[in-house]
Amino acid sequence: MGNLSCLDRLLEDFIKEGPPGVGLKVFHGSAPVYERYLGYADLENGIQFNSRTILQLASMTKCIAVAAVMQLYEQGEFLLTDPVSKFIPSYKDQKVFKVDGRGNITAAPAKSKVTVGHMFDMTSGLTVSWDWENLNSKAITIACRKLEEEGKHTLQEFAKAVGEIPAAFDPGEHFFYGQSHDILAAILEVITGMTFGQYLQENIFGPLNMPDTHFFVPEEKTKRIAVLYNLMGDKRTPGQLPSFFFTKTFESACGGLYGTLEDYSHFAIAMTTGEYNGVRLLNENTIRLMAMNRLNPQAIKDFENAYLAGYGYGLGLRTRMNPAAGSNTSIGEFGWTGGFGTYVVMDPAKQITIVYGHNTMPNQEEYIHPRIRNIVYSAL
């Protein structure tokens, strides 16, 4: 049988050459079985990493975002098969970029309508606004720059603009880890008449007692934000978040939230056990649906890598399909990771929850996350 004390050695060794500070919380059911914070959130100013340290959650935002939208699913506000155009009219006659053998670019009608389900599982054909080497990304980047210049960079304007841009591929044919969940947040706003942030505050952050989770951290809390460090060899240099993290108008469902590990554990426990302190976010049937793989064989090839070996992808969550691919977790264990080092495991079958975080680039997820996971599952 494993021993959770092995986590001490792992974390202590990790911060010697990796991030200057880390935090980890492990729960069995709703009971905490391990909690430790090591090192510094701000090395230069000697600020220790502790339970009040605020991390840039990056893509760990997605888990909260999809749970919020699924609350509306439970209320009958949409079906996964509904066309996105029902809520975002610019998607009505969507086209897809095509390039022929001579390099000629055309935009052909999509073979099928893009659905809400496609947005959940990242098979929508929507990529990213980071000027990547594909036609869809370059067009989205230009559109977003224009919205920023005009002071209109909101979820609604973003959704309207990208709906008018040809997709990278026909809906359902491939997986692309892009900004599909921002469209889900825009749909939530259309349905509820609330901003995405308002909805999260009223239906998730408030009920679950998550006072330090924000899209825009209040001034009085900014000194608690962990410094983002660039790791270069044996050097740890303070870095800078990409510019899109500083917008005050775009509440990104894909990666905009900041928060503490303490706050995030409240959400994660509610998803693992079904409730947190008597507050239930979703029915267990809905959570089970979210953790079912939705990707076809081609999309699985697009999705899987060494870090995600044995996982599929459901409604915005990775989900364990094949433990034999390299993990001792159970089938149906789900969660996600963040681009700067955050990580969550939620496992209803084993009643295990893991919430971990540090802030670095590169995030070293492929080293630290699987080792934490394997130690915990060997011990519990």
C-alpha atoms as a printed R data frame, in Angstrom:
    type eleno elety resid chain resno       x      y       z
1   ATOM     1    CA   MET     A     1   0.000  0.000   0.000
2   ATOM     2    CA   GLY     A     2   1.213  3.508  -0.802
3   ATOM     3    CA   ASN     A     3   1.807  6.317   1.636
4   ATOM     4    CA   LEU     A     4   0.695  9.943   1.301
5   ATOM     5    CA   SER     A     5   3.941 11.025   2.995
6   ATOM     6    CA   CYS     A     6   5.597 10.292  -0.368
7   ATOM     7    CA   LEU     A     7   3.952 13.531  -1.507
8   ATOM     8    CA   ASP     A     8   6.220 15.449   0.871
9   ATOM     9    CA   ARG     A     9   9.381 14.207  -0.837
10  ATOM    10    CA   LEU     A    10   7.909 14.748  -4.310
11  ATOM    11    CA   LEU     A    11   6.910 18.366  -3.640
12  ATOM    12    CA   GLU     A    12  10.092 19.224  -1.740
13  ATOM    13    CA   ASP     A    13  12.252 17.921  -4.577
14  ATOM    14    CA   PHE     A    14  10.062 19.596  -7.209
15  ATOM    15    CA   ILE     A    15  10.448 23.150  -5.890
16  ATOM    16    CA   LYS     A    16  14.254 22.892  -5.745
17  ATOM    17    CA   GLU     A    17  14.539 23.443  -9.500
18  ATOM    18    CA   GLY     A    18  10.926 23.946 -10.582
19  ATOM    19    CA   PRO     A    19   8.393 26.480  -9.329
20  ATOM    20    CA   PRO     A    20   9.424 28.353  -6.162
21  ATOM    21    CA   GLY     A    21   6.091 27.516  -4.506
22  ATOM    22    CA   VAL     A    22   3.337 24.901  -4.700
23  ATOM    23    CA   GLY     A    23   0.145 23.874  -2.931
24  ATOM    24    CA   LEU     A    24  -1.738 20.592  -2.741
25  ATOM    25    CA   LYS     A    25  -5.016 19.437  -1.153
26  ATOM    26    CA   VAL     A    26  -6.301 15.854  -1.195
27  ATOM    27    CA   PHE     A    27  -9.702 14.661   0.013
28  ATOM    28    CA   HIS     A    28 -11.267 11.246   0.551
29  ATOM    29    CA   GLY     A    29 -14.973 11.883   0.375
30  ATOM    30    CA   SER     A    30 -15.329 15.321   1.961
31  ATOM    31    CA   ALA     A    31 -12.576 14.652   4.531
32  ATOM    32    CA   PRO     A    32  -9.161 16.289   3.977
33  ATOM    33    CA   VAL     A    33  -6.366 13.711   4.093
34  ATOM    34    CA   TYR     A    34  -3.434 15.824   2.897
35  ATOM    35    CA   GLU     A    35  -2.728 19.546   2.675
36  ATOM    36    CA   ARG     A    36   0.593 21.251   2.203
37  ATOM    37    CA   TYR     A    37   1.964 24.542   0.910
38  ATOM    38    CA   LEU     A    38   5.676 24.924   0.238
39  ATOM    39    CA   GLY     A    39   8.001 27.685  -0.876
40  ATOM    40    CA   TYR     A    40   7.117 31.117  -2.142
41  ATOM    41    CA   ALA     A    41   4.358 32.725  -4.143
42  ATOM    42    CA   ASP     A    42   6.666 35.713  -4.614
43  ATOM    43    CA   LEU     A    43  10.318 34.743  -4.313
44  ATOM    44    CA   GLU     A    44  11.720 38.255  -4.711
45  ATOM    45    CA   ASN     A    45   9.609 39.711  -1.890
46  ATOM    46    CA   GLY     A    46   9.717 36.665   0.362
47  ATOM    47    CA   ILE     A    47   5.934 36.062   0.283
48  ATOM    48    CA   GLN     A    48   5.229 32.447   1.171
49  ATOM    49    CA   PHE     A    49   2.852 30.227  -0.740
50  ATOM    50    CA   ASN     A    50  -0.107 29.500   1.541
51  ATOM    51    CA   SER     A    51  -3.821 28.715   1.610
52  ATOM    52    CA   ARG     A    52  -4.658 32.341   0.743
53  ATOM    53    CA   THR     A    53  -2.405 32.457  -2.331
54  ATOM    54    CA   ILE     A    54  -4.396 33.333  -5.458
55  ATOM    55    CA   LEU     A    55  -3.433 31.476  -8.636
56  ATOM    56    CA   GLN     A    56  -4.223 32.187 -12.254
57  ATOM    57    CA   LEU     A    57  -6.419 29.125 -12.800
58  ATOM    58    CA   ALA     A    58  -6.140 29.315 -16.599
59  ATOM    59    CA   SER     A    59  -7.948 26.347 -18.186
60  ATOM    60    CA   MET     A    60  -9.118 25.002 -14.829
61  ATOM    61    CA   THR     A    61 -11.753 27.697 -15.404
62  ATOM    62    CA   LYS     A    62 -13.299 25.342 -17.951
63  ATOM    63    CA   CYS     A    63 -14.464 22.801 -15.357
64  ATOM    64    CA   ILE     A    64 -16.427 25.484 -13.517
65  ATOM    65    CA   ALA     A    65 -17.748 26.964 -16.758
66  ATOM    66    CA   VAL     A    66 -19.151 23.726 -18.145
67  ATOM    67    CA   ALA     A    67 -20.726 22.855 -14.778
68  ATOM    68    CA   ALA     A    68 -22.478 26.226 -14.787
69  ATOM    69    CA   VAL     A    69 -23.852 25.717 -18.298
70  ATOM    70    CA   MET     A    70 -24.995 22.199 -17.413
71  ATOM    71    CA   GLN     A    71 -27.147 23.668 -14.657
72  ATOM    72    CA   LEU     A    72 -29.182 25.205 -17.482
73  ATOM    73    CA   TYR     A    73 -29.268 21.817 -19.234
74  ATOM    74    CA   GLU     A    74 -30.902 20.393 -16.103
75  ATOM    75    CA   GLN     A    75 -33.473 23.186 -16.267
76  ATOM    76    CA   GLY     A    76 -34.445 22.243 -19.828
77  ATOM    77    CA   GLU     A    77 -33.006 25.408 -21.379
78  ATOM    78    CA   PHE     A    78 -31.144 23.572 -24.143
79  ATOM    79    CA   LEU     A    79 -30.308 20.155 -25.572
80  ATOM    80    CA   LEU     A    80 -26.820 19.072 -26.582
81  ATOM    81    CA   THR     A    81 -28.227 18.554 -30.081
82  ATOM    82    CA   ASP     A    82 -29.563 22.114 -30.353
83  ATOM    83    CA   PRO     A    83 -27.876 24.168 -33.089
84  ATOM    84    CA   VAL     A    84 -25.749 26.995 -31.729
85  ATOM    85    CA   SER     A    85 -27.596 29.306 -34.125
86  ATOM    86    CA   LYS     A    86 -30.673 28.979 -31.892
87  ATOM    87    CA   PHE     A    87 -28.831 31.228 -29.436
88  ATOM    88    CA   ILE     A    88 -26.125 32.899 -31.575
89  ATOM    89    CA   PRO     A    89 -27.747 33.785 -34.953
90  ATOM    90    CA   SER     A    90 -24.424 34.402 -36.733
91  ATOM    91    CA   TYR     A    91 -23.877 30.634 -36.720
92  ATOM    92    CA   LYS     A    92 -26.961 30.005 -38.871
93  ATOM    93    CA   ASP     A    93 -25.226 29.464 -42.206
94  ATOM    94    CA   GLN     A    94 -21.757 28.542 -41.034
95  ATOM    95    CA   LYS     A    95 -19.073 27.789 -43.566
96  ATOM    96    CA   VAL     A    96 -15.794 25.865 -43.376
97  ATOM    97    CA   PHE     A    97 -12.415 26.861 -44.786
98  ATOM    98    CA   LYS     A    98 -11.230 24.617 -47.632
99  ATOM    99    CA   VAL     A    99  -7.849 24.645 -49.401
100 ATOM   100    CA   ASP     A   100  -7.460 22.821 -52.712
101 ATOM   101    CA   GLY     A   101  -4.335 21.197 -54.140
102 ATOM   102    CA   ARG     A   102  -3.208 24.491 -55.655
103 ATOM   103    CA   GLY     A   103  -3.516 26.371 -52.388
104 ATOM   104    CA   ASN     A   104  -6.710 28.173 -53.325
105 ATOM   105    CA   ILE     A   105  -8.800 29.065 -50.273
106 ATOM   106    CA   THR     A   106 -12.573 28.817 -50.351
107 ATOM   107    CA   ALA     A   107 -15.363 28.723 -47.778
108 ATOM   108    CA   ALA     A   108 -17.835 25.895 -48.319
109 ATOM   109    CA   PRO     A   109 -21.079 25.345 -46.413
110 ATOM   110    CA   ALA     A   110 -20.594 23.135 -43.351
111 ATOM   111    CA   LYS     A   111 -21.748 19.530 -43.811
112 ATOM   112    CA   SER     A   112 -23.851 19.769 -40.664
113 ATOM   113    CA   LYS     A   113 -24.938 22.373 -38.147
114 ATOM   114    CA   VAL     A   114 -22.615 23.051 -35.248
115 ATOM   115    CA   THR     A   115 -24.399 22.100 -32.036
116 ATOM   116    CA   VAL     A   116 -24.115 23.014 -28.379
117 ATOM   117    CA   GLY     A   117 -22.628 19.545 -27.846
118 ATOM   118    CA   HIS     A   118 -19.854 20.312 -30.315
119 ATOM   119    CA   MET     A   119 -18.955 23.357 -28.238
120 ATOM   120    CA   PHE     A   120 -18.742 21.277 -25.070
121 ATOM   121    CA   ASP     A   121 -16.457 18.622 -26.554
122 ATOM   122    CA   MET     A   122 -14.279 20.941 -28.671
123 ATOM   123    CA   THR     A   123 -15.287 19.446 -32.021
124 ATOM   124    CA   SER     A   124 -16.924 22.671 -33.236
125 ATOM   125    CA   GLY     A   125 -14.218 23.787 -35.659
126 ATOM   126    CA   LEU     A   126 -13.542 26.901 -33.569
127 ATOM   127    CA   THR     A   127  -9.841 27.368 -32.785
128 ATOM   128    CA   VAL     A   128  -8.113 30.216 -30.893
129 ATOM   129    CA   SER     A   129  -7.506 33.953 -31.174
130 ATOM   130    CA   TRP     A   130  -3.732 33.551 -30.799
131 ATOM   131    CA   ASP     A   131  -2.728 33.911 -34.455
132 ATOM   132    CA   TRP     A   132  -1.944 30.225 -34.878
133 ATOM   133    CA   GLU     A   133  -1.073 28.710 -38.237
134 ATOM   134    CA   ASN     A   134  -4.577 27.954 -39.419
135 ATOM   135    CA   LEU     A   135  -7.026 30.098 -41.354
136 ATOM   136    CA   ASN     A   136  -9.696 30.079 -38.655
137 ATOM   137    CA   SER     A   137  -7.283 31.201 -35.939
138 ATOM   138    CA   LYS     A   138  -5.844 34.002 -38.042
139 ATOM   139    CA   ALA     A   139  -9.316 35.302 -38.876
140 ATOM   140    CA   ILE     A   140 -10.438 35.117 -35.227
141 ATOM   141    CA   THR     A   141  -7.293 36.954 -34.134
142 ATOM   142    CA   ILE     A   142  -8.036 39.819 -36.515
143 ATOM   143    CA   ALA     A   143 -11.657 39.947 -35.350
144 ATOM   144    CA   CYS     A   144 -10.648 40.051 -31.674
145 ATOM   145    CA   ARG     A   145  -8.123 42.821 -32.253
146 ATOM   146    CA   LYS     A   146 -10.859 44.842 -33.900
147 ATOM   147    CA   LEU     A   147 -13.223 44.247 -30.972
148 ATOM   148    CA   GLU     A   148 -10.515 45.319 -28.525
149 ATOM   149    CA   GLU     A   149  -9.787 48.484 -30.501
150 ATOM   150    CA   GLU     A   150 -13.493 49.348 -30.518
151 ATOM   151    CA   GLY     A   151 -13.946 48.541 -26.822
152 ATOM   152    CA   LYS     A   152 -16.401 45.747 -27.676
153 ATOM   153    CA   HIS     A   153 -14.457 42.666 -26.546
154 ATOM   154    CA   THR     A   154 -17.253 40.877 -24.676
155 ATOM   155    CA   LEU     A   155 -18.514 37.310 -24.820
156 ATOM   156    CA   GLN     A   156 -21.533 38.361 -26.885
157 ATOM   157    CA   GLU     A   157 -19.529 40.307 -29.461
158 ATOM   158    CA   PHE     A   158 -16.918 37.550 -29.624
159 ATOM   159    CA   ALA     A   159 -19.559 34.884 -30.227
160 ATOM   160    CA   LYS     A   160 -21.236 36.988 -32.922
161 ATOM   161    CA   ALA     A   161 -17.931 37.644 -34.687
162 ATOM   162    CA   VAL     A   162 -16.580 34.078 -34.698
163 ATOM   163    CA   GLY     A   163 -19.913 32.709 -35.896
164 ATOM   164    CA   GLU     A   164 -19.399 34.683 -39.103
165 ATOM   165    CA   ILE     A   165 -15.906 33.192 -39.630
166 ATOM   166    CA   PRO     A   166 -15.555 29.866 -41.489
167 ATOM   167    CA   ALA     A   167 -14.652 26.993 -39.177
168 ATOM   168    CA   ALA     A   168 -11.356 25.105 -39.345
169 ATOM   169    CA   PHE     A   169 -13.184 21.828 -40.062
170 ATOM   170    CA   ASP     A   170 -16.684 20.401 -40.286
171 ATOM   171    CA   PRO     A   171 -18.420 20.020 -36.906
172 ATOM   172    CA   GLY     A   172 -17.726 16.701 -35.212
173 ATOM   173    CA   GLU     A   173 -14.869 15.634 -37.488
174 ATOM   174    CA   HIS     A   174 -11.910 16.651 -35.314
175 ATOM   175    CA   PHE     A   175 -10.979 17.764 -31.808
176 ATOM   176    CA   PHE     A   176  -9.284 21.150 -31.442
177 ATOM   177    CA   TYR     A   177  -8.506 22.567 -28.026
178 ATOM   178    CA   GLY     A   178  -9.773 26.073 -28.613
179 ATOM   179    CA   GLN     A   179 -12.257 28.663 -27.411
180 ATOM   180    CA   SER     A   180 -15.473 26.709 -27.835
181 ATOM   181    CA   HIS     A   181 -16.366 27.100 -24.159
182 ATOM   182    CA   ASP     A   182 -16.473 30.871 -24.550
183 ATOM   183    CA   ILE     A   183 -19.409 30.291 -26.896
184 ATOM   184    CA   LEU     A   184 -21.087 28.222 -24.175
185 ATOM   185    CA   ALA     A   185 -20.669 31.142 -21.768
186 ATOM   186    CA   ALA     A   186 -22.209 33.466 -24.349
187 ATOM   187    CA   ILE     A   187 -25.156 31.063 -24.697
188 ATOM   188    CA   LEU     A   188 -25.560 31.092 -20.907
189 ATOM   189    CA   GLU     A   189 -25.765 34.883 -21.016
190 ATOM   190    CA   VAL     A   190 -28.433 34.761 -23.735
191 ATOM   191    CA   ILE     A   191 -30.535 32.283 -21.755
192 ATOM   192    CA   THR     A   192 -30.226 33.933 -18.335
193 ATOM   193    CA   GLY     A   193 -29.931 37.626 -19.203
194 ATOM   194    CA   MET     A   194 -26.994 37.784 -16.788
195 ATOM   195    CA   THR     A   195 -23.300 38.279 -17.433
196 ATOM   196    CA   PHE     A   196 -21.284 35.097 -17.096
197 ATOM   197    CA   GLY     A   197 -19.549 36.437 -13.990
198 ATOM   198    CA   GLN     A   198 -22.838 37.356 -12.341
199 ATOM   199    CA   TYR     A   199 -24.227 33.898 -12.976
200 ATOM   200    CA   LEU     A   200 -21.157 32.188 -11.512
201 ATOM   201    CA   GLN     A   201 -21.274 34.397  -8.435
202 ATOM   202    CA   GLU     A   202 -24.939 33.706  -7.750
203 ATOM   203    CA   ASN     A   203 -25.018 30.007  -8.610
204 ATOM   204    CA   ILE     A   204 -21.541 28.644  -7.825
205 ATOM   205    CA   PHE     A   205 -19.158 30.976  -5.978
206 ATOM   206    CA   GLY     A   206 -21.696 32.273  -3.471
207 ATOM   207    CA   PRO     A   207 -23.399 28.968  -2.620
208 ATOM   208    CA   LEU     A   208 -20.075 27.105  -2.363
209 ATOM   209    CA   ASN     A   209 -18.345 29.809  -0.297
210 ATOM   210    CA   MET     A   210 -15.659 30.702  -2.840
211 ATOM   211    CA   PRO     A   211 -14.919 34.345  -1.864
212 ATOM   212    CA   ASP     A   212 -11.506 34.536  -3.531
213 ATOM   213    CA   THR     A   213 -12.484 33.381  -7.036
214 ATOM   214    CA   HIS     A   214 -12.699 36.229  -9.554
215 ATOM   215    CA   PHE     A   215 -12.326 37.094 -13.205
216 ATOM   216    CA   PHE     A   216 -10.877 40.423 -12.118
217 ATOM   217    CA   VAL     A   217  -9.105 40.315  -8.753
218 ATOM   218    CA   PRO     A   218 -10.048 43.273  -6.509
219 ATOM   219    CA   GLU     A   219  -7.219 45.715  -5.836
220 ATOM   220    CA   GLU     A   220  -7.059 44.807  -2.155
221 ATOM   221    CA   LYS     A   221  -6.280 41.169  -3.051
222 ATOM   222    CA   THR     A   222  -3.735 41.640  -5.836
223 ATOM   223    CA   LYS     A   223  -0.730 41.207  -3.522
224 ATOM   224    CA   ARG     A   224  -1.934 37.664  -2.875
225 ATOM   225    CA   ILE     A   225  -1.605 36.661  -6.550
226 ATOM   226    CA   ALA     A   226   1.273 34.242  -7.126
227 ATOM   227    CA   VAL     A   227   3.974 35.578  -9.421
228 ATOM   228    CA   LEU     A   228   4.150 33.774 -12.762
229 ATOM   229    CA   TYR     A   229   7.693 32.446 -13.209
230 ATOM   230    CA   ASN     A   230   9.442 31.528 -16.431
231 ATOM   231    CA   LEU     A   231  11.555 28.404 -15.944
232 ATOM   232    CA   MET     A   232  14.715 28.463 -18.039
233 ATOM   233    CA   GLY     A   233  17.258 25.840 -17.062
234 ATOM   234    CA   ASP     A   234  18.083 26.487 -13.408
235 ATOM   235    CA   LYS     A   235  16.741 30.062 -13.540
236 ATOM   236    CA   ARG     A   236  13.329 31.251 -12.313
237 ATOM   237    CA   THR     A   237  12.491 34.642 -13.766
238 ATOM   238    CA   PRO     A   238   9.302 36.619 -13.064
239 ATOM   239    CA   GLY     A   239   7.188 36.595 -16.208
240 ATOM   240    CA   GLN     A   240   4.137 38.305 -17.598
241 ATOM   241    CA   LEU     A   241   0.724 36.870 -18.345
242 ATOM   242    CA   PRO     A   242  -0.446 37.185 -21.961
243 ATOM   243    CA   SER     A   243  -2.233 40.480 -22.601
244 ATOM   244    CA   PHE     A   244  -5.701 38.936 -22.952
245 ATOM   245    CA   PHE     A   245  -5.688 38.148 -19.215
246 ATOM   246    CA   PHE     A   246  -5.877 41.858 -18.448
247 ATOM   247    CA   THR     A   247  -9.080 42.705 -20.271
248 ATOM   248    CA   LYS     A   248 -11.821 44.074 -18.025
249 ATOM   249    CA   THR     A   249 -14.677 43.171 -20.349
250 ATOM   250    CA   PHE     A   250 -14.076 39.568 -21.482
251 ATOM   251    CA   GLU     A   251 -15.012 36.957 -18.844
252 ATOM   252    CA   SER     A   252 -13.368 33.993 -20.505
253 ATOM   253    CA   ALA     A   253 -14.852 30.581 -19.772
254 ATOM   254    CA   CYS     A   254 -11.715 29.080 -21.242
255 ATOM   255    CA   GLY     A   255  -9.195 30.512 -18.817
256 ATOM   256    CA   GLY     A   256 -10.112 33.786 -17.158
257 ATOM   257    CA   LEU     A   257 -10.557 32.894 -13.485
258 ATOM   258    CA   TYR     A   258  -8.214 33.502 -10.570
259 ATOM   259    CA   GLY     A   259  -8.691 31.699  -7.282
260 ATOM   260    CA   THR     A   260  -7.244 29.864  -4.303
261 ATOM   261    CA   LEU     A   261  -6.848 26.116  -3.988
262 ATOM   262    CA   GLU     A   262  -9.144 26.321  -0.974
263 ATOM   263    CA   ASP     A   263 -11.935 27.848  -3.052
264 ATOM   264    CA   TYR     A   264 -11.452 25.438  -5.918
265 ATOM   265    CA   SER     A   265 -11.579 22.442  -3.598
266 ATOM   266    CA   HIS     A   266 -15.132 23.435  -2.598
267 ATOM   267    CA   PHE     A   267 -16.222 23.175  -6.232
268 ATOM   268    CA   ALA     A   268 -14.258 19.974  -6.835
269 ATOM   269    CA   ILE     A   269 -15.700 18.202  -3.788
270 ATOM   270    CA   ALA     A   270 -19.217 19.145  -4.920
271 ATOM   271    CA   MET     A   271 -18.508 17.442  -8.258
272 ATOM   272    CA   THR     A   272 -16.851 14.376  -6.712
273 ATOM   273    CA   THR     A   273 -19.243 13.649  -3.858
274 ATOM   274    CA   GLY     A   274 -22.375 15.331  -5.199
275 ATOM   275    CA   GLU     A   275 -22.389 18.209  -2.719
276 ATOM   276    CA   TYR     A   276 -20.308 20.547  -0.611
277 ATOM   277    CA   ASN     A   277 -21.654 21.504   2.830
278 ATOM   278    CA   GLY     A   278 -25.143 20.567   1.679
279 ATOM   279    CA   VAL     A   279 -24.932 22.511  -1.596
280 ATOM   280    CA   ARG     A   280 -25.508 20.457  -4.741
281 ATOM   281    CA   LEU     A   281 -24.489 21.894  -8.115
282 ATOM   282    CA   LEU     A   282 -25.641 19.088 -10.398
283 ATOM   283    CA   ASN     A   283 -27.426 15.758 -10.226
284 ATOM   284    CA   GLU     A   284 -25.111 12.730 -10.229
285 ATOM   285    CA   ASN     A   285 -26.640 11.607 -13.548
286 ATOM   286    CA   THR     A   286 -25.558 14.896 -15.127
287 ATOM   287    CA   ILE     A   287 -22.052 14.608 -13.711
288 ATOM   288    CA   ARG     A   288 -21.831 11.059 -15.045
289 ATOM   289    CA   LEU     A   289 -22.906 12.311 -18.477
290 ATOM   290    CA   MET     A   290 -20.222 15.005 -18.400
291 ATOM   291    CA   ALA     A   291 -17.571 12.364 -17.695
292 ATOM   292    CA   MET     A   292 -18.462 10.115 -20.650
293 ATOM   293    CA   ASN     A   293 -16.137 10.192 -23.641
294 ATOM   294    CA   ARG     A   294 -17.731 11.887 -26.681
295 ATOM   295    CA   LEU     A   295 -14.838 11.754 -29.136
296 ATOM   296    CA   ASN     A   296 -14.828  9.545 -32.203
297 ATOM   297    CA   PRO     A   297 -11.619  7.637 -33.142
298 ATOM   298    CA   GLN     A   298 -10.241 10.489 -35.267
299 ATOM   299    CA   ALA     A   299 -10.977 13.066 -32.583
300 ATOM   300    CA   ILE     A   300  -9.319 10.831 -29.963
301 ATOM   301    CA   LYS     A   301  -6.168 10.876 -32.105
302 ATOM   302    CA   ASP     A   302  -6.348 14.678 -32.198
303 ATOM   303    CA   PHE     A   303  -6.816 14.800 -28.411
304 ATOM   304    CA   GLU     A   304  -4.544 12.204 -26.870
305 ATOM   305    CA   ASN     A   305  -0.869 12.703 -26.059
306 ATOM   306    CA   ALA     A   306   1.551 11.141 -23.552
307 ATOM   307    CA   TYR     A   307   0.194 13.302 -20.723
308 ATOM   308    CA   LEU     A   308  -3.398 12.337 -21.563
309 ATOM   309    CA   ALA     A   309  -2.735  8.686 -22.440
310 ATOM   310    CA   GLY     A   310  -5.794  6.588 -21.687
311 ATOM   311    CA   TYR     A   311  -8.138  9.568 -21.393
312 ATOM   312    CA   GLY     A   312 -11.037 10.640 -23.558
313 ATOM   313    CA   TYR     A   313 -12.939 13.920 -23.485
314 ATOM   314    CA   GLY     A   314 -16.520 14.481 -22.414
315 ATOM   315    CA   LEU     A   315 -18.527 17.649 -21.799
316 ATOM   316    CA   GLY     A   316 -15.534 19.886 -21.166
317 ATOM   317    CA   LEU     A   317 -13.638 17.388 -19.000
318 ATOM   318    CA   ARG     A   318 -10.959 14.772 -19.603
319 ATOM   319    CA   THR     A   319 -12.241 11.360 -18.555
320 ATOM   320    CA   ARG     A   320 -10.331  8.174 -17.783
321 ATOM   321    CA   MET     A   321 -11.145  5.422 -20.287
322 ATOM   322    CA   ASN     A   322  -8.165  3.087 -20.127
323 ATOM   323    CA   PRO     A   323  -6.150  2.845 -16.884
324 ATOM   324    CA   ALA     A   324  -3.785  0.370 -18.568
325 ATOM   325    CA   ALA     A   325  -2.378  3.279 -20.591
326 ATOM   326    CA   GLY     A   326  -0.397  4.349 -17.548
327 ATOM   327    CA   SER     A   327  -2.488  5.276 -14.530
328 ATOM   328    CA   ASN     A   328  -3.832  3.583 -11.416
329 ATOM   329    CA   THR     A   329  -6.950  5.779 -11.332
330 ATOM   330    CA   SER     A   330 -10.445  4.426 -11.924
331 ATOM   331    CA   ILE     A   331 -12.512  4.550 -15.101
332 ATOM   332    CA   GLY     A   332 -14.584  7.726 -15.108
333 ATOM   333    CA   GLU     A   333 -12.137  9.828 -13.083
334 ATOM   334    CA   PHE     A   334 -12.347 13.314 -14.582
335 ATOM   335    CA   GLY     A   335 -10.932 16.824 -14.375
336 ATOM   336    CA   TRP     A   336  -8.564 19.138 -16.211
337 ATOM   337    CA   THR     A   337  -5.396 21.182 -15.902
338 ATOM   338    CA   GLY     A   338  -4.305 24.810 -16.242
339 ATOM   339    CA   GLY     A   339  -1.643 26.246 -18.492
340 ATOM   340    CA   PHE     A   340   0.430 27.544 -15.580
341 ATOM   341    CA   GLY     A   341   0.398 24.390 -13.445
342 ATOM   342    CA   THR     A   342  -3.001 23.973 -11.777
343 ATOM   343    CA   TYR     A   343  -4.577 20.509 -11.726
344 ATOM   344    CA   VAL     A   344  -7.776 18.856 -10.510
345 ATOM   345    CA   VAL     A   345  -8.833 15.210 -10.201
346 ATOM   346    CA   MET     A   346 -12.456 14.360  -9.365
347 ATOM   347    CA   ASP     A   347 -13.365 10.706  -8.943
348 ATOM   348    CA   PRO     A   348 -16.909  9.842  -7.815
349 ATOM   349    CA   ALA     A   349 -16.214  6.084  -7.894
350 ATOM   350    CA   LYS     A   350 -13.297  6.239  -5.462
351 ATOM   351    CA   GLN     A   351 -14.462  9.469  -3.764
352 ATOM   352    CA   ILE     A   352 -11.033 11.025  -4.341
353 ATOM   353    CA   THR     A   353 -10.436 14.723  -5.012
354 ATOM   354    CA   ILE     A   354  -7.040 16.280  -5.761
355 ATOM   355    CA   VAL     A   355  -6.499 20.033  -6.164
356 ATOM   356    CA   TYR     A   356  -2.972 21.243  -6.905
357 ATOM   357    CA   GLY     A   357  -1.365 24.449  -8.140
358 ATOM   358    CA   HIS     A   358   1.721 26.441  -9.012
359 ATOM   359    CA   ASN     A   359   2.302 29.288 -11.490
360 ATOM   360    CA   THR     A   360   5.064 28.724 -14.065
361 ATOM   361    CA   MET     A   361   5.750 28.609 -17.775
362 ATOM   362    CA   PRO     A   362   6.284 25.940 -18.957
363 ATOM   363    CA   ASN     A   363   3.897 24.405 -16.453
364 ATOM   364    CA   GLN     A   364   5.712 21.025 -16.130
365 ATOM   365    CA   GLU     A   365   2.360 19.256 -15.950
366 ATOM   366    CA   GLU     A   366   3.679 16.117 -17.603
367 ATOM   367    CA   TYR     A   367   6.123 15.605 -14.701
368 ATOM   368    CA   ILE     A   368   4.327 16.612 -11.515
369 ATOM   369    CA   HIS     A   369   0.642 15.859 -12.116
370 ATOM   370    CA   PRO     A   370   0.871 12.120 -12.914
371 ATOM   371    CA   ARG     A   371   3.207 11.560  -9.978
372 ATOM   372    CA   ILE     A   372   0.827 13.252  -7.541
373 ATOM   373    CA   ARG     A   373  -2.055 11.224  -8.964
374 ATOM   374    CA   ASN     A   374  -0.213  7.897  -8.717
375 ATOM   375    CA   ILE     A   375   0.902  8.467  -5.119
376 ATOM   376    CA   VAL     A   376  -2.601  9.426  -4.010
377 ATOM   377    CA   TYR     A   377  -4.280  6.455  -5.679
378 ATOM   378    CA   SER     A   378  -1.691  4.081  -4.238
379 ATOM   379    CA   ALA     A   379  -2.342  5.392  -0.731
380 ATOM   380    CA   LEU     A   380  -6.143  5.650  -0.718
